[in-house]
Amino acid sequence: MTTPVLAVTVGDVAGIGPEITAKALLGHDDLRQRCVPVVLGDVDVMRRAVVAAGGDPGAVRQVDDPRAATNEPGTVEVVQVGDPMPQVPIGELSLVAGDGAYRFVVAACDLAKRGAVDAIVTAPLNKAAMHAAGHQFPGHTELLAHEFGVTNFSLVLSAGDLYLFHLTTHVSLRRAIDDVTPERTEAVLRLAGAFTRTLGRPDAEVALAGLNPHAGESRLFGDEDADVLAPAVAAARARGVNAVGPLPADALLPAAVKGRYQMVVVCYHDQGHAPFKAVYGDQGVNITVGLPVVRVSVDHGTAFDIAGTGVARETSLVLACERAAALAPGWDLVWRASQEAADQLSS
């Protein structure tokens, strides 16, 4: 593969997405050696963001075809998605911004389906704003899965060599418990196993966190670990996944941070997100495994409280671009392995 072309969706334009996008593309020329970042969003929005970041609005150039981007340092090349957006108040929930964020992602998916981009990198959207605009998706991950028509996928937080797969994400804790089924657990364990193989680590352990405290403590604190998670681990192992667990989450996650495990599966959103963000802050990214194209995102939200102040850090977006560029050349192997796991589960 030649230098991967990235569709960088600008996210909710009332948040920090445009600012961190401008800073990432204007302040990190070394990115150009690894990828061709092309913004999907609104030209006028990006011009204002560049000015706010202290740059020249002339650095923003509109392109119609991502593959025709020059990738010249000091430029922000933008594919205009739809008509120019009206200016929206910064730092406030806006259905116009929510609709724009949705449209930018859908446009990136369309480009990926046509082979016009090699990966998708997403700046943050605001779920409430997207819902206000009539797009009822829990978040980026579910929207992307819908656009590509996949059902076996997982949100994966990553920093360095650590990958945290999630059985459930943007649902209530009460619903998450119901959604942790043997079938879903086995599917994600096998997805993680497929990912480890494509990374060249076929023998790496895939460690599953327990749902209940102390992984149920021999049923003292609930039956789900014994009745739901343990059979799924056995089923995944029978399919060749080096799965272990369920293990107490309060022991597993510190061990993973220290390098004992690289592939971890957690049961619900905060079981993975809270410790990950506490340790890694904006040094992590969010990968969606199970899509036919690489998708990597920042690991933070729209930050309305600091939007427009100029203090937002672009660190996570730069990391997301770097990780997407690194994964893109071998992603066909990940996709084929994901499909194989899904086909076997449905048979």
PERA-V300100 format. One record per backbone hydrogen bond with DSSP energy under -0.5 kcal/mol. NH is the residue of the N-H (numbers start at 1). CO is the residue of the C=O. E is the energy in kcal/mol with one decimal. If there is no record, write none. Layout:
BEGIN
<<NH,CO,E> <NH,CO,E>>
END
This chain:
BEGIN
<<4,34,-0.6> <6,4,-0.5> <6,36,-2.5> <7,119,-2.7> <8,6,-0.8> <8,38,-3.1> <9,7,-0.9> <9,121,-2.4> <10,40,-1.9> <12,124,-2.4> <13,11,-0.6> <15,12,-1.8> <16,302,-1.7> <17,12,-0.7> <20,16,-2.8> <21,17,-2.1> <22,18,-2.4> <23,19,-2.4> <24,20,-2.4> <25,21,-2.3> <26,22,-2.2> <27,23,-1.9> <28,24,-0.6> <31,28,-1.9> <32,29,-1.5> <33,30,-1.3> <34,31,-1.7> <35,31,-2.1> <36,4,-2.8> <37,35,-0.6> <38,6,-2.8> <38,36,-0.5> <39,77,-2.7> <40,8,-2.5> <41,39,-0.6> <41,79,-1.9> <46,42,-2.2> <47,43,-2.2> <48,44,-2.3> <49,45,-2.1> <50,46,-2.5> <51,47,-2.2> <52,48,-2.4> <53,49,-1.6> <54,51,-1.9> <55,50,-3.2> <57,55,-0.5> <59,56,-2.5> <60,57,-1.6> <61,59,-0.5> <61,76,-2.4> <63,78,-2.7> <68,65,-2.2> <69,66,-1.6> <74,25,-0.6> <75,72,-1.2> <76,59,-2.7> <78,61,-3.0> <79,39,-3.3> <80,78,-0.7> <81,41,-2.7> <82,80,-0.8> <91,14,-3.2> <92,89,-1.0> <98,94,-2.4> <99,95,-2.5> <100,96,-2.2> <101,97,-2.6> <102,98,-1.7> <103,99,-2.5> <104,100,-2.5> <105,101,-1.5> <106,102,-2.3> <107,103,-2.4> <108,104,-1.9> <109,105,-2.4> <110,106,-2.2> <111,107,-2.2> <112,108,-2.3> <113,109,-2.6> <114,110,-1.5> <115,112,-1.2> <116,111,-2.6> <117,111,-0.7> <118,5,-2.8> <119,5,-1.2> <120,294,-2.8> <121,7,-2.8> <122,296,-1.8> <123,9,-2.3> <123,121,-0.5> <127,125,-0.6> <130,126,-2.4> <131,127,-2.5> <132,128,-2.4> <133,129,-1.3> <134,131,-1.9> <135,130,-2.2> <136,134,-0.8> <137,135,-1.8> <143,139,-1.9> <144,140,-2.9> <145,141,-2.2> <146,142,-2.2> <147,143,-2.4> <148,144,-1.9> <149,145,-0.9> <149,146,-0.7> <150,145,-2.1> <153,151,-0.9> <154,289,-2.1> <156,287,-2.8> <157,164,-2.2> <158,285,-2.6> <159,162,-1.5> <162,159,-2.1> <163,262,-3.0> <164,157,-3.2> <165,163,-0.7> <165,264,-3.2> <166,155,-1.0> <167,266,-2.4> <171,169,-1.9> <176,172,-2.7> <177,173,-1.9> <178,174,-1.2> <179,175,-2.3> <180,176,-1.1> <181,179,-1.7> <185,181,-2.6> <186,182,-2.6> <187,183,-2.3> <188,184,-2.2> <189,185,-2.4> <190,186,-2.4> <191,187,-2.0> <192,188,-2.9> <193,189,-2.3> <194,190,-2.5> <195,191,-2.1> <196,192,-2.3> <197,193,-1.8> <198,194,-2.0> <199,195,-1.4> <200,197,-1.6> <201,196,-3.0> <204,201,-1.9> <206,242,-2.4> <207,205,-0.7> <207,263,-2.6> <208,244,-2.7> <209,265,-3.1> <210,247,-3.0> <215,212,-1.8> <216,213,-1.7> <217,214,-2.1> <220,216,-0.8> <220,217,-1.6> <221,216,-2.6> <222,219,-0.8> <227,223,-2.9> <228,224,-2.7> <229,224,-1.9> <230,225,-2.3> <232,228,-1.1> <233,229,-2.2> <234,230,-2.1> <235,231,-2.4> <236,232,-2.5> <237,233,-2.5> <238,234,-1.9> <239,235,-0.8> <239,236,-0.8> <240,237,-1.8> <241,236,-2.3> <243,241,-2.3> <244,206,-2.3> <246,208,-0.6> <247,208,-2.7> <251,248,-1.4> <252,248,-2.8> <253,249,-2.2> <255,251,-1.6> <256,252,-2.3> <257,253,-2.4> <258,254,-1.6> <259,256,-1.5> <260,255,-2.7> <263,205,-0.8> <264,163,-2.6> <264,262,-0.6> <265,207,-3.0> <266,165,-3.0> <266,264,-0.5> <269,169,-0.5> <271,268,-0.6> <272,268,-1.1> <272,269,-1.1> <273,269,-3.2> <274,270,-1.2> <275,270,-0.5> <276,272,-1.8> <277,273,-2.8> <278,274,-1.9> <279,275,-1.9> <280,276,-3.1> <281,277,-1.5> <283,280,-2.6> <284,281,-0.6> <285,158,-2.4> <286,297,-2.4> <287,156,-3.7> <288,295,-2.0> <289,154,-2.2> <289,287,-0.7> <291,288,-0.5> <294,118,-0.7> <296,120,-2.4> <297,286,-3.0> <298,122,-1.7> <299,284,-0.6> <306,303,-1.7> <307,303,-1.2> <309,306,-2.1> <318,314,-2.4> <319,315,-2.3> <320,316,-2.3> <321,317,-2.2> <322,318,-2.4> <323,319,-2.9> <324,320,-2.5> <325,321,-2.4> <326,322,-1.9> <327,323,-2.2> <328,324,-2.1> <329,325,-0.6> <330,327,-1.0> <331,328,-1.4> <333,330,-1.0> <334,330,-0.9> <335,331,-2.7> <336,332,-2.5> <337,333,-2.2> <338,334,-2.3> <339,335,-2.5> <340,336,-2.4> <341,337,-2.2> <342,338,-2.3> <343,339,-2.8> <344,340,-2.3> <345,341,-1.9> <346,342,-1.6> <347,343,-0.8>>
END
